[in-house]
Amino acid sequence: MLEHVELFFKSIFIDNMVFATFLGMCSYLAVSKRVATAVGLGAAVIFVLAVTVPLNWLLDQYLLRDGALAWLGPEYADYNLGFLSFILFIATIATMVQLVEIVVEKFSPALYNSLGIFLPLIAVNCAILGGSLFMQSRDIQTLGLAFNYGLSSGIGWFLAILAIAAIREKIRYSNVPAPLRGLGITFIITGLMAIGFMSFGGMLTGGDEAAQEEVPTTAQKEKEDKISEEANENTVSFNNAIKNKN
């Protein structure tokens, strides 16, 4: 359970797709002018990541990685289909994006029109593909953790685009210097938000730092005990030498 909680918060705040790896910046910048549009696209990204990362985990475990085909028989154990990762991952993502596009167009035509070309472009959004590739490179062990990682990564991207959309709606009425209006001030705010999100890195390292501090303390105590024992032995030897001389 602790592993799930740690992965959830780490994926949202510490390894945020936008602020840590700057993936999905094209949609992040283009669709963040209004909060309503940002919420719609963010929800679509959450759904696509939460579905595609577990599906691609299954593909990776039972089809793509070295020895994954052993379940078909011993003669297939030496096959490695890892070179098909990009093709199959993108095919899975494109299928889910097409499903999202159909649903949004059916139930929310206004949102579909406001998202425009950026809704089908989720299929080539590097944040979506990055989620599956990071899942593969981090060697996530279970399907539950893969779902957790996809969901939390989507929530992190959603929070990023929602925050910048809310700020951009406010600064529209602010006196921003002319050279910084538009993307200029947006990039500056994104950089400041990335620095702010970096501060969350201390949430999951407190125990490690405490453990690291304990190790030198224990070693120092052992060293002091050893020095004390040697000093006592030298004192005893010195006293014996004086007694023998007398």
Salt bridges, closest charged atoms under 4 A:
ASP15 OD2 - ARG138 NH2 3.50
ASP60 OD2 - ARG65 NH2 2.88
ASP139 OD1 - ARG65 NH2 3.26
